[in-house]
Amino acid sequence: MRILFALVGNALALLATTIVPGILFKGDLLTLLVAGAILGLFNLIVRPLALLVSLPLLILTLGLFYFILNAILLWVASSIIPGYTIAGFVPALIGSLVMMVVNWLIGALVKK
């Protein structure tokens, strides 16, 4: 059940990022769910490795590099996700902030 919530949460967060100028999603509901699954696998496999590699920068910037890392990972993931395009780094940064807020809201609603 938790995997299903994560998949739907990732799909909704990806859909929410389309409010950012420079981020486009073209596809249907099934494509959105596949994109959520791809993003979930990407976060499961790549994110821990990226955090480990960027640990010195995270410590040096007192965790602020985490926002940059999320933007980079979202930008790279957009090349894997079908129908999801990001025009540059600034939309990726804003999109990653939108994703963090949406995931936080979904997590708060699910825990209740």
C-alpha positions, 0 to 999 in steps of 0.5 A: 500500500505504501508503494502505491501511495508513493507512486501516486504521490510522485505522479501528482508531484510531477503534475504539479511541477507543470505550473512552473514555466519551462516544465511541460508534461504531454501524456495521459494518466497512464503515462503520468503513473509510469512517470511516477514509477520511474521517478520513484525508482530513480529516487530509490537508486540514484538519490542515495548515491548522489547524496553520498558523493555530494556529502562534502558540499552538503556539509560545507553549505549546511544542507543548502546544496540539497536544493541544488541536488534535487534540481539536478536529479529532477533535470536528469530524471526528465530525460528518462521520463516520457513526455516530461521536459524541463527547459533549463536549470532554473525551472528544474530548481523551482520544480524541485521546490514544488515537488518537495512541497507537494510530497510534504503535503501528501505525506501530511495527509496520508499520516492522518 
